[in-house]
Amino acid sequence: MPIPDAVLKAHTEVVKLTKEAITNADEGSLADLAGTTRGTEKQLANLRKLAVSELPDKVEGEEWRIERGRVAKRSFNTPGLLAKFAEKLDGSMLKTIGYLLGKGVIKIEWQWTKLKDEARAFEVPLLEVARTIEADDEADVGAVWVDGYPRYEAISDE
């Protein structure tokens, strides 16, 4: 069954009206328009996910083909792998980790909140600076604030 004309027409009209509204909006209206658009996106995304969940692994329509993707989720035996590499290098776990980090084979991702908790528990002082730091820096943590995704919060009309 083809897509109903009403759905195609509504899609075209929503895009057209949104573009016009953006062109003619002041800052306050743009915030409201962005929030409303975000709400519409979320509702449509939920409907799309519902539709796709009912499909087989691969299906073709008149205009779209949908094929379920695959992603490998790997897990690693870190102690075992490190021991194997340490054996081949020089036996030092610290040098092995440094070597693999340098080659980009492994990476360490610090978790700020958990790091602060552990540092407090072990009474380890943390020196935080407002810049990016390097491996040989005196500081422990560098913080540089960058733009993130906007948060959309509905303001109630009280």
WOFENPE-V323936 format. One line per field, one symbol per residue. ss: DSSP state (H for helix, E for strand, L for the rest). phi: phi as a letter, one per 40 degrees, with the letter a starting at -180 (. if undefined). burial: I if it has 16 or more other ideal C-beta (glycine too) atoms within 10 Angstrom, else O. A space follows every 10 residues. Layout:
ss->???
phi->???
burial->???
This chain:
ss->LLLLHHHHHH HHHHHHHHHH HHHHLLHHHH HHHHHHHHHH HHHHHHHHHH HHHLLLLEEE LLLLEEELLL LLLLLLLHHH HHHHHHHHLL LLHHHHHHHH HHLLLLLLLL LHHHHHHHHH HLLLLLLEEL LLLLLLLLLL EELLLLLLLL LLLLLLLL
phi->.ccddccccc dcccccccdc cccbccdccc cccccccccc dccccccccc cccccccaab bcbbbbbccb bcbcbbcddc cccccccccb gccccccccc cccgcbabbc bdcccccccc ccfccbcbbc acbbcccccc bbbbcbcbcc cbbcbccc
burial->OOOOOOOOOO OOOOOOOOOO OOOOOOOOOO OOOOIOOOOO OOOOOOOOOO OOOOOOOOOO OOOOOOOOOO OOOOOOOOOO OIOOIIOOOO OOOOOIIOII OOOOOIOOOO OOOOOOOOOO OOOOOOOOOO OOIOOOOOOO OOOOOOOOOO OOOOOOOO
